[in-house]
Amino acid sequence: MLKKLRIFDFDDTLVTTHSFIKIKKQDGNVVSLTPAQYAQYDKEENDIFDFSDFTNLNNPQIIKWTFKILKNAIAKGGKVIVLTARSSAAHKAINDFFESKNIFDLEIITLGNGDPKAKSDAVSDMIEKDGYDFVEFFDDSIRNVDSMKNSIKANYPDVQVRVHHIKSVLMHEAAMRKALLHERVKPGSFYPPVFDDFLKLVSEYQDHVWVFFDTETTGLQYENEEVQATQVSCIAYYPNNFETAPEPVGGGEFDIKLALSKATRDYMETEPEDKFSIKNLLLMTDYADDSVKKVNPGYAIYKFEEYLHKMRSASSSGKLVLIAQNSPFDVGILNNLYRRLDVEPPDDEVWDTKAAIDLYFKPVLSLMKKNPDATEEDKDLLSKLVVNGRISGSLGKITSAFNIENKGWHQAIQDVRMTMEMLFRIIQYLRAKSPEIRNTVAAKPFDAMADDPVYGFSSKRNKQKTESVLHALINEIILEG
């Protein structure tokens, strides 16, 4: 029979608290990080750290499903340990907390060290001393999880190891970020059902500066630690009601590349070879091009805020419309860029060019498929955009169909230019149609979040799958012991 050891991290694995690591920077500024943010923070020279918040538990709240697993594991009588990076000064507060939840005599080890190696070394000592041949580890930090798994496999090949990266601890934060996305990204109901009313809406925002933007990244799942922005690009325009081509705002281009974080670099060292690996994504987006300087996230945010302030000053209304193709994804990337430094993101309205495509452009093209009065332009667009019987809404397909020059696909600044020109050409195409045709109503409403990889339709299915895995894990510990 296996001799089992189950180890639980404390902060953001079993419990959330209002505790922050304070970092005094060389310039005198103080940055406050949550434990999850600190776990991926890249230490800089002359940083001064203050962990005083972690000698006590500030407003502790249990994470229900992991706490249930902890209780099940204890009930089965196996060895269960809480292993935390907090210092010994917090030991009594943690013990008192567990006793308040009717959990007594739980072994709590305080390391006073946030290095992932400290945890894996501590568990190695336990294996050596007590002869465990099964180890199960729960932690919210992917660095700690990877360190534990790799250490045990390398040093104790006969020991079974099972690790769990606890992502659902951030469910509350994720819900808040989702709310922020919905608050800033205009929902489908914002856009009128017919094209002529959309033109009226555009006219209402005529006095705003329109900032078309795009990001390049190291992946799609922007909640993951290793996924970050590698490039943020914008071009600002006076819209001219899209009656004529929008006019670039003087000094309205913004293009910056970001240095890879330690979390990204660490992940790249172990990620499998894959078409969509970070290495290949960096090649695809020409990240190695040094014509654009690579900067740290704090400086990127500073310059981006400076740029947005300048564009608001250039706007006669003092306001901006931020607009992108599949905007929820880019907003998610930007939100996390800000969140990881505990900075509030901008609150400008965000539009999505997909609304014009799905609500107005595609329905008209569908109508023209069987229309005997279809023009040569209609036929040409259909021949280029219909793929497997469906009309494509992708930026690449539509820009190609309109013969828009492609100066650098998957180069953020070029994608921004093409997005603006694509929207202008779609509007011009629809303006030329009769009111009866251009005001064709789409068969289904537009869902701004549908294609978002984290909160969209497919992600909901993934969430259901994740929840079923969690229930299976809880039941397994109840039955297996």
C-alpha positions as CSV (number, residue, x, y, z in Angstrom):
1,M,0.0,0.0,0.0
2,L,1.3,3.4,-0.9
3,K,2.5,5.8,1.8
4,K,0.9,9.0,0.8
5,L,1.8,12.7,1.4
6,R,-0.5,15.5,0.4
7,I,0.8,19.1,0.5
8,F,-1.3,22.2,0.2
9,D,0.0,25.8,-0.3
10,F,-1.9,28.3,1.8
11,D,-2.3,31.7,0.1
12,D,-4.5,31.6,-3.0
13,T,-4.7,27.9,-2.8
14,L,-6.7,27.3,0.4
15,V,-7.4,30.8,1.4
16,T,-7.5,34.3,-0.1
17,T,-6.5,37.3,2.1
18,H,-6.1,41.1,1.6
19,S,-2.4,40.8,2.0
20,F,0.2,42.5,-0.2
21,I,3.9,42.4,-0.8
22,K,5.1,46.0,-0.9
23,I,8.1,46.7,-3.1
24,K,10.0,50.0,-2.8
25,K,11.6,50.7,-6.2
26,Q,14.8,52.5,-6.8
27,D,13.0,55.7,-7.8
28,G,11.1,55.7,-4.4
29,N,7.8,54.5,-5.8
30,V,6.1,51.6,-3.9
31,V,4.3,48.8,-5.7
32,S,1.9,46.5,-4.0
33,L,1.5,42.9,-5.3
34,T,-0.9,40.1,-4.4
35,P,0.7,36.7,-3.7
36,A,-0.3,35.6,-7.2
37,Q,1.3,38.7,-8.8
38,Y,4.4,38.3,-6.7
39,A,4.8,34.7,-7.8
40,Q,5.5,35.9,-11.3
41,Y,7.3,39.2,-10.4
42,D,10.8,39.5,-11.9
43,K,13.0,41.0,-9.1
44,E,15.0,44.1,-10.1
45,E,18.2,45.5,-8.7
46,N,17.7,47.6,-5.6
47,D,14.2,46.4,-4.9
48,I,13.3,46.6,-1.2
49,F,10.6,44.1,-0.1
50,D,8.2,44.5,2.8
51,F,6.3,41.3,3.8
52,S,4.8,42.7,7.0
53,D,1.3,42.0,5.8
54,F,2.0,38.3,5.9
55,T,2.6,38.0,9.7
56,N,-1.2,38.2,10.1
57,L,-4.2,37.0,8.1
58,N,-6.1,40.0,6.8
59,N,-9.8,39.1,6.1
60,P,-9.1,35.4,5.2
61,Q,-11.7,33.7,3.0
62,I,-11.6,30.0,2.2
63,I,-11.5,28.7,-1.3
64,K,-14.4,26.2,-1.0
65,W,-13.4,23.4,-3.4
66,T,-9.7,23.2,-2.4
67,F,-10.7,23.4,1.3
68,K,-13.1,20.5,0.7
69,I,-10.3,18.5,-0.8
70,L,-8.1,19.4,2.3
71,K,-10.9,18.2,4.7
72,N,-11.4,15.0,2.7
73,A,-7.7,14.2,2.7
74,I,-7.5,14.8,6.5
75,A,-10.6,12.6,7.1
76,K,-8.9,9.7,5.3
77,G,-6.1,9.8,7.7
78,G,-3.2,10.3,5.3
79,K,-0.3,12.7,6.0
80,V,-1.4,16.2,5.1
81,I,0.8,19.3,5.4
82,V,0.3,23.0,4.7
83,L,3.5,24.3,3.2
84,T,3.7,28.1,2.9
85,A,6.3,30.7,1.9
86,R,5.1,32.8,4.9
87,S,7.5,33.3,7.8
88,S,7.3,31.7,11.2
89,A,5.7,34.9,12.5
90,A,2.5,33.8,10.7
91,H,2.4,30.3,12.1
92,K,0.1,31.0,15.0
93,A,-2.3,33.1,12.9
94,I,-2.6,30.3,10.3
95,N,-3.0,27.6,13.0
96,D,-5.7,29.7,14.8
97,F,-7.5,30.1,11.4
98,F,-7.7,26.4,10.8
99,E,-8.8,25.7,14.4
100,S,-11.6,28.3,13.8
101,K,-12.7,26.0,10.9
102,N,-12.6,22.9,13.3
103,I,-9.3,21.6,11.8
104,F,-7.0,20.7,14.6
105,D,-3.4,19.5,14.8
106,L,-2.7,20.2,11.2
107,E,1.0,20.3,10.4
108,I,1.9,23.8,9.1
109,I,5.4,24.5,7.8
110,T,6.4,28.1,7.3
111,L,9.5,28.5,5.1
112,G,10.0,32.2,5.1
113,N,11.1,31.9,1.5
114,G,9.2,32.4,-1.8
115,D,11.7,30.5,-4.0
116,P,10.0,27.5,-5.6
117,K,13.2,25.5,-4.8
118,A,12.5,26.0,-1.1
119,K,9.3,24.1,-1.3
120,S,10.7,21.3,-3.5
121,D,13.7,20.9,-1.1
122,A,11.4,20.7,1.9
123,V,9.4,17.9,0.3
124,S,12.6,16.1,-0.7
125,D,13.6,16.1,2.9
126,M,10.2,14.6,3.9
127,I,10.6,11.8,1.3
128,E,14.1,11.0,2.5
129,K,13.1,11.0,6.2
130,D,9.7,9.3,6.0
131,G,9.8,7.2,2.9
132,Y,6.8,8.5,1.1
133,D,6.1,6.8,-2.3
134,F,3.2,9.0,-3.4
135,V,3.2,12.8,-3.3
136,E,0.3,15.1,-4.2
137,F,0.9,18.8,-4.4
138,F,-1.6,21.7,-4.7
139,D,-0.4,25.3,-5.4
140,D,-1.6,28.4,-7.3
141,S,1.9,29.2,-8.6
142,I,2.9,27.4,-11.8
143,R,6.6,27.9,-10.9
144,N,6.1,26.0,-7.6
145,V,4.1,23.3,-9.4
146,D,6.7,22.8,-12.1
147,S,9.6,22.9,-9.6
148,M,8.0,20.2,-7.4
149,K,7.1,17.9,-10.3
150,N,10.6,18.2,-11.9
151,S,12.4,17.8,-8.6
152,I,10.6,14.6,-7.5
153,K,10.8,13.0,-11.0
154,A,14.5,13.8,-11.3
155,N,15.5,12.7,-7.7
156,Y,12.9,10.1,-6.8
157,P,11.9,8.3,-10.0
158,D,10.1,5.6,-8.0
159,V,7.9,8.1,-6.2
160,Q,4.5,8.7,-7.8
161,V,3.9,12.5,-8.0
162,R,0.7,14.3,-8.8
163,V,0.5,18.1,-9.0
164,H,-2.4,20.5,-9.4
165,H,-2.0,24.1,-10.6
166,I,-4.9,25.8,-8.7
167,K,-6.3,28.3,-11.2
168,S,-9.8,28.5,-9.9
169,V,-8.6,30.4,-6.8
170,L,-8.8,33.4,-9.1
171,M,-12.4,32.8,-10.0
172,H,-13.6,36.0,-8.1
173,E,-10.8,38.1,-9.7
174,A,-11.7,36.5,-13.1
175,A,-15.4,37.4,-12.6
176,M,-14.4,41.0,-11.9
177,R,-12.2,41.1,-14.9
178,K,-14.9,39.7,-17.1
179,A,-17.3,42.4,-15.7
180,L,-14.6,44.9,-16.6
181,L,-14.5,43.5,-20.1
182,H,-18.2,43.7,-20.5
183,E,-18.2,47.2,-19.1
184,R,-15.5,48.5,-21.5
185,V,-16.2,46.4,-24.6
186,K,-19.5,47.4,-26.0
187,P,-21.9,44.4,-25.9
188,G,-23.7,43.2,-29.0
189,S,-26.9,45.1,-28.0
190,F,-24.9,48.4,-28.3
191,Y,-24.8,48.1,-32.1
192,P,-28.1,48.8,-34.0
193,P,-29.6,45.9,-36.0
194,V,-29.5,47.8,-39.4
195,F,-26.7,49.5,-41.1
196,D,-28.2,52.9,-41.6
197,D,-28.7,53.2,-37.8
198,F,-25.1,52.1,-37.4
199,L,-24.1,55.1,-39.5
200,K,-26.1,57.4,-37.2
201,L,-24.2,55.9,-34.2
202,V,-20.9,56.5,-35.9
203,S,-22.0,60.1,-36.5
204,E,-22.7,60.5,-32.8
205,Y,-19.0,59.7,-32.1
206,Q,-17.7,61.9,-34.9
207,D,-16.0,64.3,-32.4
208,H,-14.0,61.5,-30.8
209,V,-10.6,60.4,-31.9
210,W,-10.8,56.8,-33.0
211,V,-7.8,54.7,-31.8
212,F,-7.4,51.4,-33.7
213,F,-5.3,49.0,-31.7
214,D,-3.8,45.5,-31.7
215,T,-1.6,43.4,-29.6
216,E,0.8,40.5,-30.3
217,T,1.2,38.0,-27.6
218,T,2.7,34.7,-26.5
219,G,-0.6,32.8,-26.5
220,L,-4.4,33.0,-26.4
221,Q,-5.1,32.1,-22.8
222,Y,-4.3,35.5,-21.4
223,E,-5.1,34.5,-17.8
224,N,-2.1,32.1,-17.9
225,E,1.2,33.5,-16.3
226,E,3.2,32.7,-19.4
227,V,0.9,34.6,-21.8
228,Q,1.8,38.3,-22.1
229,A,1.8,41.1,-24.6
230,T,4.9,41.2,-26.8
231,Q,3.7,44.2,-28.8
232,V,1.1,47.0,-28.4
233,S,0.4,49.1,-31.4
234,C,-2.1,51.9,-32.1
235,I,-3.0,54.4,-34.8
236,A,-5.4,57.3,-34.1
237,Y,-7.7,58.8,-36.7
238,Y,-10.3,61.5,-37.1
239,P,-13.1,59.4,-38.5
240,N,-14.7,61.8,-41.0
241,N,-17.9,59.9,-40.5
242,F,-16.2,57.2,-42.7
243,E,-17.6,59.2,-45.7
244,T,-14.0,59.7,-46.8
245,A,-11.0,57.8,-45.5
246,P,-10.3,58.6,-41.8
247,E,-7.5,61.1,-41.3
248,P,-4.5,60.1,-39.2
249,V,-4.0,62.2,-36.1
250,G,-0.6,63.9,-36.0
251,G,1.7,62.0,-33.7
252,G,-1.0,59.3,-33.5
253,E,1.1,56.2,-34.0
254,F,2.1,54.1,-31.0
255,D,4.3,51.0,-31.3
256,I,6.1,49.3,-28.5
257,K,7.5,45.8,-27.9
258,L,7.7,44.3,-24.4
259,A,10.6,42.2,-23.0
260,L,9.7,38.7,-22.1
261,S,8.9,38.1,-18.5
262,K,10.6,35.5,-16.3
263,A,7.3,33.5,-16.3
264,T,7.4,33.4,-20.1
265,R,11.0,32.6,-20.4
266,D,10.7,29.8,-17.8
267,Y,7.7,28.3,-19.6
268,M,9.6,28.4,-22.9
269,E,12.4,26.2,-21.5
270,T,10.0,23.3,-21.0
271,E,7.2,23.8,-23.5
272,P,6.8,21.1,-26.2
273,E,7.5,21.8,-29.8
274,D,4.2,22.9,-31.4
275,K,3.0,25.0,-34.2
276,F,1.6,27.5,-31.7
277,S,4.5,27.3,-29.2
278,I,5.7,30.7,-27.9
279,K,8.9,30.2,-29.9
280,N,7.0,29.9,-33.1
281,L,4.6,32.7,-32.2
282,L,7.6,35.0,-31.7
283,L,8.9,34.0,-35.1
284,M,5.5,34.6,-36.7
285,T,5.3,38.1,-35.2
286,D,8.9,39.0,-36.0
287,Y,9.7,39.6,-32.3
288,A,13.4,39.5,-33.0
289,D,13.3,42.6,-35.1
290,D,15.2,45.2,-33.0
291,S,13.9,48.2,-34.9
292,V,11.3,48.5,-32.1
293,K,12.9,48.7,-28.6
294,K,11.8,46.1,-26.1
295,V,10.8,47.6,-22.7
296,N,9.6,46.4,-19.3
297,P,5.8,46.3,-18.6
298,G,5.9,49.3,-16.3
299,Y,7.5,51.5,-18.9
300,A,5.2,50.2,-21.6
301,I,2.2,51.2,-19.5
302,Y,3.7,54.6,-18.7
303,K,4.2,55.3,-22.5
304,F,0.8,53.9,-23.4
305,E,-1.0,56.2,-20.8
306,E,1.0,59.1,-22.1
307,Y,-0.1,58.4,-25.7
308,L,-3.8,58.0,-24.7
309,H,-3.6,61.3,-22.9
310,K,-2.1,63.0,-25.9
311,M,-4.9,61.5,-28.2
312,R,-7.6,62.7,-25.8
313,S,-6.1,66.2,-26.0
314,A,-6.3,65.9,-29.9
315,S,-10.0,65.0,-29.7
316,S,-12.5,67.8,-29.9
317,S,-14.8,65.9,-27.4
318,G,-11.8,65.0,-25.2
319,K,-12.8,61.4,-25.6
320,L,-11.6,58.3,-27.5
321,V,-13.1,55.3,-29.2
322,L,-10.8,52.3,-28.9
323,I,-11.5,49.8,-31.6
324,A,-10.0,46.5,-32.7
325,Q,-10.8,43.3,-34.5
326,N,-11.9,40.7,-31.8
327,S,-11.4,43.5,-29.2
328,P,-12.2,41.4,-26.1
329,F,-9.0,39.4,-26.6
330,D,-6.8,42.5,-26.9
331,V,-8.6,44.1,-23.9
332,G,-7.9,40.9,-21.9
333,I,-4.2,41.1,-22.8
334,L,-4.1,44.8,-21.8
335,N,-6.1,44.3,-18.6
336,N,-3.6,41.7,-17.5
337,L,-0.6,43.8,-18.4
338,Y,-2.0,46.4,-16.1
339,R,-3.3,44.0,-13.4
340,R,0.1,42.3,-13.0
341,L,1.5,45.7,-11.9
342,D,-1.6,46.5,-9.8
343,V,-2.5,49.5,-12.0
344,E,-6.0,50.4,-13.2
345,P,-6.5,50.0,-17.0
346,P,-7.9,52.9,-19.0
347,D,-11.7,53.2,-19.1
348,D,-12.3,54.4,-22.6
349,E,-15.1,52.8,-24.7
350,V,-14.0,49.8,-26.8
351,W,-15.7,48.9,-30.1
352,D,-15.2,45.8,-32.2
353,T,-14.9,45.8,-36.0
354,K,-16.4,42.3,-35.9
355,A,-19.8,44.0,-35.2
356,A,-19.8,45.7,-38.6
357,I,-18.7,42.4,-40.2
358,D,-21.3,40.1,-38.5
359,L,-24.3,42.5,-38.3
360,Y,-24.1,44.2,-41.7
361,F,-21.4,43.0,-44.1
362,K,-21.9,39.2,-44.0
363,P,-25.8,39.4,-44.1
364,V,-25.6,41.6,-47.3
365,L,-23.1,39.2,-48.9
366,S,-25.4,36.2,-48.0
367,L,-28.3,38.0,-49.7
368,M,-26.2,38.7,-52.8
369,K,-25.3,35.0,-53.2
370,K,-28.7,34.3,-54.9
371,N,-29.5,37.8,-56.1
372,P,-29.6,38.0,-59.9
373,D,-28.6,41.7,-59.6
374,A,-25.4,40.9,-57.9
375,T,-22.5,43.1,-59.1
376,E,-19.1,42.0,-60.2
377,E,-17.8,43.3,-56.9
378,D,-20.3,41.1,-55.0
379,K,-19.3,38.1,-57.0
380,D,-15.6,38.8,-56.5
381,L,-16.0,39.2,-52.8
382,L,-18.0,36.0,-52.5
383,S,-15.5,34.0,-54.5
384,K,-12.8,35.1,-52.1
385,L,-14.6,35.0,-48.8
386,V,-16.8,31.9,-49.0
387,V,-15.0,29.0,-47.3
388,N,-16.7,25.6,-46.9
389,G,-20.0,27.3,-47.6
390,R,-19.6,30.0,-45.0
391,I,-18.6,33.6,-45.4
392,S,-15.3,34.3,-43.5
393,G,-15.1,37.2,-41.1
394,S,-11.3,37.0,-40.6
395,L,-9.2,40.1,-41.0
396,G,-6.8,38.4,-43.4
397,K,-9.5,37.1,-45.7
398,I,-11.4,40.3,-45.9
399,T,-8.4,42.5,-46.4
400,S,-7.3,40.2,-49.2
401,A,-10.7,40.2,-50.7
402,F,-10.7,44.0,-50.9
403,N,-7.1,44.0,-52.2
404,I,-5.9,45.9,-49.2
405,E,-2.1,45.9,-49.2
406,N,-0.6,43.6,-46.7
407,K,2.7,45.0,-45.5
408,G,3.3,42.7,-42.6
409,W,0.7,40.2,-41.5
410,H,0.8,39.5,-37.7
411,Q,2.9,42.7,-37.2
412,A,0.7,44.6,-34.8
413,I,1.2,48.1,-36.4
414,Q,0.4,46.7,-39.9
415,D,-2.6,44.8,-38.6
416,V,-3.9,48.1,-37.1
417,R,-3.6,49.9,-40.5
418,M,-5.4,47.0,-42.3
419,T,-8.2,46.9,-39.7
420,M,-9.0,50.6,-40.2
421,E,-8.9,50.3,-44.0
422,M,-11.0,47.1,-43.8
423,L,-13.7,48.9,-41.8
424,F,-13.7,51.9,-44.2
425,R,-14.0,49.6,-47.2
426,I,-16.8,47.6,-45.7
427,I,-18.7,50.9,-44.9
428,Q,-18.1,52.2,-48.4
429,Y,-19.3,48.9,-49.9
430,L,-22.5,49.0,-47.9
431,R,-23.2,52.7,-48.5
432,A,-23.3,51.9,-52.2
433,K,-26.2,49.4,-51.8
434,S,-29.9,50.3,-51.8
435,P,-31.5,50.8,-48.4
436,E,-33.4,47.6,-48.8
437,I,-30.3,45.6,-49.3
438,R,-27.8,47.3,-46.9
439,N,-30.3,47.2,-44.1
440,T,-30.7,43.4,-44.2
441,V,-31.0,42.2,-40.6
442,A,-28.6,39.5,-39.5
443,A,-30.0,36.1,-38.7
444,K,-28.6,36.2,-35.1
445,P,-27.5,38.9,-32.8
446,F,-23.8,39.9,-32.4
447,D,-22.0,38.6,-29.3
448,A,-19.0,40.7,-28.6
449,M,-17.5,38.0,-26.3
450,A,-18.2,34.9,-28.5
451,D,-14.7,34.5,-29.9
452,D,-12.9,35.5,-26.7
453,P,-10.6,32.5,-25.8
454,V,-11.1,32.9,-22.1
455,Y,-14.7,34.1,-21.6
456,G,-16.2,33.1,-25.0
457,F,-18.4,30.2,-26.1
458,S,-15.7,27.6,-26.3
459,S,-14.2,28.8,-23.0
460,K,-17.6,28.1,-21.3
461,R,-17.4,24.5,-22.5
462,N,-13.8,24.3,-21.2
463,K,-15.1,25.7,-17.8
464,Q,-17.7,22.9,-17.6
465,K,-15.0,20.4,-18.4
466,T,-12.8,21.9,-15.7
467,E,-15.6,21.8,-13.1
468,S,-16.2,18.1,-13.9
469,V,-12.5,17.4,-13.4
470,L,-12.6,19.2,-10.0
471,H,-15.5,17.1,-8.8
472,A,-13.8,13.9,-10.0
473,L,-10.7,15.0,-8.0
474,I,-12.7,15.6,-4.8
475,N,-14.5,12.2,-5.2
476,E,-11.2,10.4,-5.9
477,I,-9.7,11.6,-2.6
478,I,-12.9,10.6,-0.8
479,L,-12.8,7.1,-2.2
480,E,-9.1,6.4,-2.7
481,G,-7.7,8.0,0.5
